[in-house]
């Protein structure tokens, strides 16, 4: 099964490669295969408790709202005990843009 890769424009100057994102176009059978494998991996990770309970991204019944509630509860608990809470937040919105796309294309063909 062959996947076609296209480049989608996401904003900014059109001639700048970092303003484009590669997208693979999969066949119907590849999409079904991806769903089946993804479901099995997710079940395996959940059943074997591989991820921590504080991991909320891309998990069933673990929404961003739940993460926010857990954070607010943690802050309130620390304040009530007289401690000062501290947290570090990272914005990974453009993390994919930091990847060398030529190297990524090379890895795909190997």
MARRO-16987 format. One record per atom (N, C-alpha, C): residue number from 1; atom name; x negated, y negated, z negated. Coordinates in nm, 2 decimals, always signed. Layout:
<rs>
+-----+----+--------+--------+--------+
:   k :  a :     px :     py :     pz :
+-----+----+--------+--------+--------+
: NUM : CA :      X :      Y :      Z :
...
+-----+----+--------+--------+--------+
</rs>
This chain:
<rs>
+-----+----+--------+--------+--------+
:   k :  a :     px :     py :     pz :
+-----+----+--------+--------+--------+
:   1 :  N :  -0.08 :  +0.12 :  +0.00 :
:   1 : CA :  +0.00 :  +0.00 :  +0.00 :
:   1 :  C :  -0.09 :  -0.12 :  +0.00 :
:   2 :  N :  -0.06 :  -0.21 :  +0.09 :
:   2 : CA :  -0.14 :  -0.33 :  +0.11 :
:   2 :  C :  -0.07 :  -0.45 :  +0.05 :
:   3 :  N :  -0.14 :  -0.53 :  -0.02 :
:   3 : CA :  -0.08 :  -0.65 :  -0.08 :
:   3 :  C :  -0.14 :  -0.77 :  +0.00 :
:   4 :  N :  -0.05 :  -0.86 :  +0.04 :
:   4 : CA :  -0.09 :  -0.98 :  +0.11 :
:   4 :  C :  -0.11 :  -1.09 :  +0.01 :
:   5 :  N :  -0.22 :  -1.17 :  +0.02 :
:   5 : CA :  -0.25 :  -1.27 :  -0.08 :
:   5 :  C :  -0.23 :  -1.41 :  +0.00 :
:   6 :  N :  -0.15 :  -1.49 :  -0.06 :
:   6 : CA :  -0.13 :  -1.63 :  -0.01 :
:   6 :  C :  -0.17 :  -1.73 :  -0.11 :
:   7 :  N :  -0.19 :  -1.85 :  -0.07 :
:   7 : CA :  -0.23 :  -1.96 :  -0.16 :
:   7 :  C :  -0.12 :  -2.06 :  -0.17 :
:   8 :  N :  -0.07 :  -2.08 :  -0.29 :
:   8 : CA :  +0.04 :  -2.18 :  -0.31 :
:   8 :  C :  -0.02 :  -2.31 :  -0.37 :
:   9 :  N :  +0.03 :  -2.42 :  -0.32 :
:   9 : CA :  -0.01 :  -2.55 :  -0.36 :
:   9 :  C :  +0.07 :  -2.58 :  -0.49 :
:  10 :  N :  +0.00 :  -2.64 :  -0.59 :
:  10 : CA :  +0.06 :  -2.66 :  -0.72 :
:  10 :  C :  +0.06 :  -2.81 :  -0.76 :
:  11 :  N :  +0.00 :  -2.90 :  -0.68 :
:  11 : CA :  +0.00 :  -3.04 :  -0.72 :
:  11 :  C :  -0.14 :  -3.10 :  -0.70 :
:  12 :  N :  -0.15 :  -3.23 :  -0.69 :
:  12 : CA :  -0.28 :  -3.30 :  -0.67 :
:  12 :  C :  -0.32 :  -3.30 :  -0.53 :
:  13 :  N :  -0.45 :  -3.32 :  -0.50 :
:  13 : CA :  -0.50 :  -3.33 :  -0.37 :
:  13 :  C :  -0.49 :  -3.19 :  -0.30 :
:  14 :  N :  -0.44 :  -3.19 :  -0.18 :
:  14 : CA :  -0.42 :  -3.06 :  -0.11 :
:  14 :  C :  -0.55 :  -2.99 :  -0.07 :
:  15 :  N :  -0.65 :  -3.07 :  -0.05 :
:  15 : CA :  -0.78 :  -3.01 :  +0.00 :
:  15 :  C :  -0.87 :  -2.96 :  -0.12 :
:  16 :  N :  -0.82 :  -2.98 :  -0.24 :
:  16 : CA :  -0.90 :  -2.93 :  -0.35 :
:  16 :  C :  -0.86 :  -2.79 :  -0.39 :
:  17 :  N :  -0.95 :  -2.69 :  -0.39 :
:  17 : CA :  -0.91 :  -2.55 :  -0.42 :
:  17 :  C :  -0.85 :  -2.53 :  -0.55 :
:  18 :  N :  -0.89 :  -2.61 :  -0.65 :
:  18 : CA :  -0.83 :  -2.59 :  -0.79 :
:  18 :  C :  -0.69 :  -2.63 :  -0.80 :
:  19 :  N :  -0.63 :  -2.69 :  -0.69 :
:  19 : CA :  -0.49 :  -2.73 :  -0.69 :
:  19 :  C :  -0.41 :  -2.62 :  -0.62 :
:  20 :  N :  -0.47 :  -2.51 :  -0.59 :
:  20 : CA :  -0.39 :  -2.40 :  -0.53 :
:  20 :  C :  -0.41 :  -2.28 :  -0.62 :
:  21 :  N :  -0.31 :  -2.19 :  -0.61 :
:  21 : CA :  -0.31 :  -2.07 :  -0.69 :
:  21 :  C :  -0.29 :  -1.95 :  -0.60 :
:  22 :  N :  -0.37 :  -1.84 :  -0.61 :
:  22 : CA :  -0.35 :  -1.73 :  -0.52 :
:  22 :  C :  -0.23 :  -1.64 :  -0.57 :
:  23 :  N :  -0.14 :  -1.60 :  -0.49 :
:  23 : CA :  -0.03 :  -1.52 :  -0.52 :
:  23 :  C :  -0.03 :  -1.39 :  -0.43 :
:  24 :  N :  -0.01 :  -1.28 :  -0.49 :
:  24 : CA :  -0.01 :  -1.15 :  -0.41 :
:  24 :  C :  +0.14 :  -1.12 :  -0.38 :
:  25 :  N :  +0.16 :  -1.09 :  -0.25 :
:  25 : CA :  +0.29 :  -1.04 :  -0.21 :
:  25 :  C :  +0.29 :  -0.89 :  -0.20 :
:  26 :  N :  +0.37 :  -0.83 :  -0.29 :
:  26 : CA :  +0.37 :  -0.68 :  -0.30 :
:  26 :  C :  +0.49 :  -0.62 :  -0.22 :
:  27 :  N :  +0.48 :  -0.50 :  -0.18 :
:  27 : CA :  +0.59 :  -0.43 :  -0.12 :
:  27 :  C :  +0.69 :  -0.39 :  -0.23 :
:  28 :  N :  +0.80 :  -0.35 :  -0.18 :
:  28 : CA :  +0.91 :  -0.30 :  -0.28 :
:  28 :  C :  +0.86 :  -0.19 :  -0.36 :
:  29 :  N :  +0.79 :  -0.09 :  -0.31 :
:  29 : CA :  +0.75 :  +0.02 :  -0.38 :
:  29 :  C :  +0.64 :  -0.02 :  -0.48 :
:  30 :  N :  +0.55 :  -0.11 :  -0.44 :
:  30 : CA :  +0.45 :  -0.16 :  -0.54 :
:  30 :  C :  +0.51 :  -0.23 :  -0.66 :
:  31 :  N :  +0.62 :  -0.30 :  -0.63 :
:  31 : CA :  +0.69 :  -0.37 :  -0.74 :
:  31 :  C :  +0.75 :  -0.27 :  -0.84 :
:  32 :  N :  +0.81 :  -0.17 :  -0.79 :
:  32 : CA :  +0.87 :  -0.06 :  -0.87 :
:  32 :  C :  +0.76 :  +0.01 :  -0.95 :
:  33 :  N :  +0.65 :  +0.04 :  -0.89 :
:  33 : CA :  +0.54 :  +0.10 :  -0.95 :
:  33 :  C :  +0.48 :  +0.01 :  -1.06 :
:  34 :  N :  +0.47 :  -0.11 :  -1.03 :
:  34 : CA :  +0.42 :  -0.21 :  -1.13 :
:  34 :  C :  +0.51 :  -0.21 :  -1.26 :
:  35 :  N :  +0.64 :  -0.21 :  -1.23 :
:  35 : CA :  +0.74 :  -0.22 :  -1.35 :
:  35 :  C :  +0.73 :  -0.09 :  -1.43 :
:  36 :  N :  +0.72 :  +0.02 :  -1.37 :
:  36 : CA :  +0.71 :  +0.15 :  -1.44 :
:  36 :  C :  +0.58 :  +0.16 :  -1.52 :
:  37 :  N :  +0.47 :  +0.13 :  -1.46 :
:  37 : CA :  +0.34 :  +0.13 :  -1.53 :
:  37 :  C :  +0.34 :  +0.02 :  -1.65 :
:  38 :  N :  +0.40 :  -0.10 :  -1.62 :
:  38 : CA :  +0.40 :  -0.20 :  -1.72 :
:  38 :  C :  +0.49 :  -0.16 :  -1.84 :
:  39 :  N :  +0.60 :  -0.10 :  -1.81 :
:  39 : CA :  +0.69 :  -0.05 :  -1.92 :
:  39 :  C :  +0.62 :  +0.06 :  -2.00 :
:  40 :  N :  +0.55 :  +0.15 :  -1.94 :
:  40 : CA :  +0.48 :  +0.25 :  -2.01 :
:  40 :  C :  +0.36 :  +0.20 :  -2.10 :
:  41 :  N :  +0.29 :  +0.10 :  -2.04 :
:  41 : CA :  +0.18 :  +0.04 :  -2.12 :
:  41 :  C :  +0.24 :  -0.03 :  -2.24 :
:  42 :  N :  +0.34 :  -0.11 :  -2.22 :
:  42 : CA :  +0.41 :  -0.18 :  -2.33 :
:  42 :  C :  +0.45 :  -0.09 :  -2.44 :
:  43 :  N :  +0.52 :  +0.02 :  -2.40 :
:  43 : CA :  +0.57 :  +0.12 :  -2.50 :
:  43 :  C :  +0.45 :  +0.18 :  -2.57 :
:  44 :  N :  +0.34 :  +0.21 :  -2.50 :
:  44 : CA :  +0.22 :  +0.27 :  -2.57 :
:  44 :  C :  +0.16 :  +0.17 :  -2.67 :
:  45 :  N :  +0.15 :  +0.05 :  -2.63 :
:  45 : CA :  +0.09 :  -0.05 :  -2.72 :
:  45 :  C :  +0.18 :  -0.08 :  -2.84 :
:  46 :  N :  +0.31 :  -0.08 :  -2.82 :
:  46 : CA :  +0.40 :  -0.10 :  -2.93 :
:  46 :  C :  +0.41 :  +0.02 :  -3.03 :
:  47 :  N :  +0.42 :  +0.14 :  -2.97 :
:  47 : CA :  +0.42 :  +0.26 :  -3.05 :
:  47 :  C :  +0.30 :  +0.29 :  -3.13 :
:  48 :  N :  +0.18 :  +0.25 :  -3.08 :
:  48 : CA :  +0.06 :  +0.28 :  -3.14 :
:  48 :  C :  +0.01 :  +0.15 :  -3.22 :
:  49 :  N :  +0.09 :  +0.05 :  -3.23 :
:  49 : CA :  +0.06 :  -0.07 :  -3.31 :
:  49 :  C :  -0.08 :  -0.13 :  -3.28 :
:  50 :  N :  -0.11 :  -0.14 :  -3.15 :
:  50 : CA :  -0.24 :  -0.19 :  -3.10 :
:  50 :  C :  -0.25 :  -0.34 :  -3.13 :
:  51 :  N :  -0.14 :  -0.42 :  -3.10 :
:  51 : CA :  -0.14 :  -0.56 :  -3.12 :
:  51 :  C :  -0.09 :  -0.60 :  -3.26 :
:  52 :  N :  -0.14 :  -0.71 :  -3.31 :
:  52 : CA :  -0.10 :  -0.76 :  -3.44 :
:  52 :  C :  +0.04 :  -0.81 :  -3.44 :
:  53 :  N :  +0.11 :  -0.82 :  -3.55 :
:  53 : CA :  +0.24 :  -0.87 :  -3.56 :
:  53 :  C :  +0.25 :  -1.02 :  -3.53 :
:  54 :  N :  +0.13 :  -1.09 :  -3.53 :
:  54 : CA :  +0.13 :  -1.23 :  -3.50 :
:  54 :  C :  +0.11 :  -1.26 :  -3.36 :
:  55 :  N :  +0.10 :  -1.15 :  -3.27 :
:  55 : CA :  +0.09 :  -1.17 :  -3.13 :
:  55 :  C :  +0.23 :  -1.18 :  -3.07 :
:  56 :  N :  +0.27 :  -1.30 :  -3.02 :
:  56 : CA :  +0.40 :  -1.32 :  -2.97 :
:  56 :  C :  +0.42 :  -1.33 :  -2.82 :
:  57 :  N :  +0.31 :  -1.35 :  -2.75 :
:  57 : CA :  +0.32 :  -1.37 :  -2.60 :
:  57 :  C :  +0.35 :  -1.24 :  -2.53 :
:  58 :  N :  +0.44 :  -1.24 :  -2.44 :
:  58 : CA :  +0.48 :  -1.13 :  -2.35 :
:  58 :  C :  +0.51 :  -1.00 :  -2.43 :
:  59 :  N :  +0.59 :  -1.01 :  -2.53 :
:  59 : CA :  +0.63 :  -0.90 :  -2.61 :
:  59 :  C :  +0.78 :  -0.90 :  -2.63 :
:  60 :  N :  +0.84 :  -0.78 :  -2.64 :
:  60 : CA :  +0.99 :  -0.77 :  -2.66 :
:  60 :  C :  +1.02 :  -0.82 :  -2.80 :
:  61 :  N :  +1.13 :  -0.90 :  -2.81 :
:  61 : CA :  +1.18 :  -0.95 :  -2.94 :
:  61 :  C :  +1.07 :  -1.04 :  -3.01 :
:  62 :  N :  +0.98 :  -1.10 :  -2.94 :
:  62 : CA :  +0.88 :  -1.19 :  -3.00 :
:  62 :  C :  +0.88 :  -1.32 :  -2.92 :
:  63 :  N :  +0.97 :  -1.40 :  -2.94 :
:  63 : CA :  +0.98 :  -1.53 :  -2.87 :
:  63 :  C :  +0.90 :  -1.64 :  -2.92 :
:  64 :  N :  +0.89 :  -1.75 :  -2.85 :
:  64 : CA :  +0.82 :  -1.87 :  -2.90 :
:  64 :  C :  +0.89 :  -1.93 :  -3.02 :
:  65 :  N :  +1.02 :  -1.91 :  -3.02 :
:  65 : CA :  +1.09 :  -1.96 :  -3.14 :
:  65 :  C :  +1.06 :  -1.89 :  -3.26 :
:  66 :  N :  +1.04 :  -1.75 :  -3.25 :
:  66 : CA :  +1.00 :  -1.67 :  -3.36 :
:  66 :  C :  +0.85 :  -1.71 :  -3.41 :
:  67 :  N :  +0.77 :  -1.74 :  -3.32 :
:  67 : CA :  +0.63 :  -1.79 :  -3.35 :
:  67 :  C :  +0.64 :  -1.92 :  -3.43 :
:  68 :  N :  +0.72 :  -2.01 :  -3.38 :
:  68 : CA :  +0.74 :  -2.14 :  -3.45 :
:  68 :  C :  +0.79 :  -2.12 :  -3.59 :
:  69 :  N :  +0.89 :  -2.04 :  -3.61 :
:  69 : CA :  +0.95 :  -2.01 :  -3.74 :
:  69 :  C :  +0.84 :  -1.96 :  -3.83 :
:  70 :  N :  +0.76 :  -1.86 :  -3.78 :
:  70 : CA :  +0.66 :  -1.80 :  -3.86 :
:  70 :  C :  +0.55 :  -1.91 :  -3.90 :
:  71 :  N :  +0.52 :  -2.00 :  -3.81 :
:  71 : CA :  +0.42 :  -2.10 :  -3.84 :
:  71 :  C :  +0.48 :  -2.20 :  -3.95 :
:  72 :  N :  +0.60 :  -2.24 :  -3.93 :
:  72 : CA :  +0.66 :  -2.33 :  -4.03 :
:  72 :  C :  +0.67 :  -2.27 :  -4.17 :
:  73 :  N :  +0.71 :  -2.14 :  -4.17 :
:  73 : CA :  +0.72 :  -2.07 :  -4.30 :
:  73 :  C :  +0.58 :  -2.06 :  -4.36 :
:  74 :  N :  +0.47 :  -2.03 :  -4.28 :
:  74 : CA :  +0.34 :  -2.03 :  -4.34 :
:  74 :  C :  +0.29 :  -2.16 :  -4.39 :
:  75 :  N :  +0.32 :  -2.27 :  -4.32 :
:  75 : CA :  +0.28 :  -2.40 :  -4.37 :
:  75 :  C :  +0.36 :  -2.44 :  -4.50 :
:  76 :  N :  +0.49 :  -2.41 :  -4.50 :
:  76 : CA :  +0.57 :  -2.44 :  -4.63 :
:  76 :  C :  +0.52 :  -2.35 :  -4.74 :
:  77 :  N :  +0.48 :  -2.23 :  -4.72 :
:  77 : CA :  +0.43 :  -2.14 :  -4.83 :
:  77 :  C :  +0.30 :  -2.20 :  -4.89 :
:  78 :  N :  +0.21 :  -2.24 :  -4.80 :
:  78 : CA :  +0.08 :  -2.30 :  -4.85 :
:  78 :  C :  +0.10 :  -2.43 :  -4.92 :
:  79 :  N :  +0.19 :  -2.51 :  -4.87 :
:  79 : CA :  +0.22 :  -2.64 :  -4.94 :
:  79 :  C :  +0.28 :  -2.61 :  -5.08 :
:  80 :  N :  +0.37 :  -2.51 :  -5.09 :
:  80 : CA :  +0.43 :  -2.48 :  -5.22 :
:  80 :  C :  +0.32 :  -2.43 :  -5.32 :
:  81 :  N :  +0.22 :  -2.36 :  -5.27 :
:  81 : CA :  +0.12 :  -2.31 :  -5.36 :
:  81 :  C :  +0.00 :  -2.41 :  -5.39 :
:  82 :  N :  +0.02 :  -2.53 :  -5.33 :
:  82 : CA :  -0.08 :  -2.64 :  -5.35 :
:  82 :  C :  -0.20 :  -2.64 :  -5.26 :
:  83 :  N :  -0.20 :  -2.55 :  -5.16 :
:  83 : CA :  -0.30 :  -2.54 :  -5.06 :
:  83 :  C :  -0.27 :  -2.63 :  -4.94 :
:  84 :  N :  -0.37 :  -2.67 :  -4.86 :
:  84 : CA :  -0.35 :  -2.75 :  -4.74 :
:  84 :  C :  -0.38 :  -2.66 :  -4.62 :
:  85 :  N :  -0.27 :  -2.64 :  -4.54 :
:  85 : CA :  -0.29 :  -2.55 :  -4.42 :
:  85 :  C :  -0.37 :  -2.62 :  -4.31 :
:  86 :  N :  -0.43 :  -2.53 :  -4.23 :
:  86 : CA :  -0.51 :  -2.58 :  -4.11 :
:  86 :  C :  -0.48 :  -2.48 :  -4.00 :
:  87 :  N :  -0.47 :  -2.53 :  -3.88 :
:  87 : CA :  -0.45 :  -2.45 :  -3.76 :
:  87 :  C :  -0.53 :  -2.50 :  -3.64 :
:  88 :  N :  -0.56 :  -2.42 :  -3.55 :
:  88 : CA :  -0.63 :  -2.45 :  -3.43 :
:  88 :  C :  -0.54 :  -2.41 :  -3.31 :
:  89 :  N :  -0.51 :  -2.51 :  -3.22 :
:  89 : CA :  -0.42 :  -2.48 :  -3.11 :
:  89 :  C :  -0.50 :  -2.50 :  -2.98 :
:  90 :  N :  -0.50 :  -2.41 :  -2.89 :
:  90 : CA :  -0.57 :  -2.41 :  -2.76 :
:  90 :  C :  -0.47 :  -2.42 :  -2.65 :
:  91 :  N :  -0.49 :  -2.51 :  -2.56 :
:  91 : CA :  -0.41 :  -2.52 :  -2.44 :
:  91 :  C :  -0.48 :  -2.45 :  -2.32 :
:  92 :  N :  -0.43 :  -2.34 :  -2.28 :
:  92 : CA :  -0.49 :  -2.26 :  -2.17 :
:  92 :  C :  -0.41 :  -2.27 :  -2.04 :
:  93 :  N :  -0.34 :  -2.38 :  -2.03 :
:  93 : CA :  -0.26 :  -2.40 :  -1.91 :
:  93 :  C :  -0.34 :  -2.39 :  -1.78 :
:  94 :  N :  -0.46 :  -2.44 :  -1.78 :
:  94 : CA :  -0.54 :  -2.44 :  -1.65 :
:  94 :  C :  -0.65 :  -2.34 :  -1.66 :
:  95 :  N :  -0.64 :  -2.24 :  -1.75 :
:  95 : CA :  -0.75 :  -2.14 :  -1.77 :
:  95 :  C :  -0.78 :  -2.07 :  -1.64 :
:  96 :  N :  -0.67 :  -2.04 :  -1.56 :
:  96 : CA :  -0.69 :  -1.97 :  -1.43 :
:  96 :  C :  -0.78 :  -2.05 :  -1.34 :
:  97 :  N :  -0.77 :  -2.18 :  -1.35 :
:  97 : CA :  -0.85 :  -2.27 :  -1.26 :
:  97 :  C :  -1.00 :  -2.26 :  -1.29 :
:  98 :  N :  -1.03 :  -2.21 :  -1.41 :
:  98 : CA :  -1.17 :  -2.20 :  -1.45 :
:  98 :  C :  -1.24 :  -2.08 :  -1.38 :
:  99 :  N :  -1.17 :  -1.99 :  -1.32 :
:  99 : CA :  -1.22 :  -1.87 :  -1.26 :
:  99 :  C :  -1.28 :  -1.90 :  -1.13 :
: 100 :  N :  -1.39 :  -1.85 :  -1.09 :
: 100 : CA :  -1.45 :  -1.86 :  -0.96 :
: 100 :  C :  -1.37 :  -1.78 :  -0.86 :
: 101 :  N :  -1.29 :  -1.84 :  -0.78 :
: 101 : CA :  -1.20 :  -1.77 :  -0.69 :
: 101 :  C :  -1.28 :  -1.69 :  -0.59 :
: 102 :  N :  -1.40 :  -1.73 :  -0.55 :
: 102 : CA :  -1.48 :  -1.64 :  -0.45 :
: 102 :  C :  -1.51 :  -1.51 :  -0.52 :
: 103 :  N :  -1.55 :  -1.52 :  -0.65 :
: 103 : CA :  -1.59 :  -1.40 :  -0.72 :
: 103 :  C :  -1.47 :  -1.31 :  -0.74 :
: 104 :  N :  -1.35 :  -1.38 :  -0.77 :
: 104 : CA :  -1.23 :  -1.30 :  -0.79 :
: 104 :  C :  -1.19 :  -1.23 :  -0.66 :
: 105 :  N :  -1.20 :  -1.29 :  -0.55 :
: 105 : CA :  -1.18 :  -1.23 :  -0.42 :
: 105 :  C :  -1.27 :  -1.11 :  -0.40 :
: 106 :  N :  -1.40 :  -1.13 :  -0.43 :
: 106 : CA :  -1.50 :  -1.02 :  -0.42 :
: 106 :  C :  -1.46 :  -0.90 :  -0.50 :
: 107 :  N :  -1.42 :  -0.92 :  -0.62 :
: 107 : CA :  -1.38 :  -0.81 :  -0.71 :
: 107 :  C :  -1.26 :  -0.74 :  -0.66 :
: 108 :  N :  -1.17 :  -0.80 :  -0.60 :
: 108 : CA :  -1.05 :  -0.74 :  -0.54 :
: 108 :  C :  -1.09 :  -0.64 :  -0.43 :
: 109 :  N :  -1.19 :  -0.68 :  -0.35 :
: 109 : CA :  -1.23 :  -0.59 :  -0.23 :
: 109 :  C :  -1.32 :  -0.48 :  -0.27 :
: 110 :  N :  -1.38 :  -0.48 :  -0.39 :
: 110 : CA :  -1.47 :  -0.37 :  -0.43 :
: 110 :  C :  -1.40 :  -0.25 :  -0.47 :
+-----+----+--------+--------+--------+
</rs>
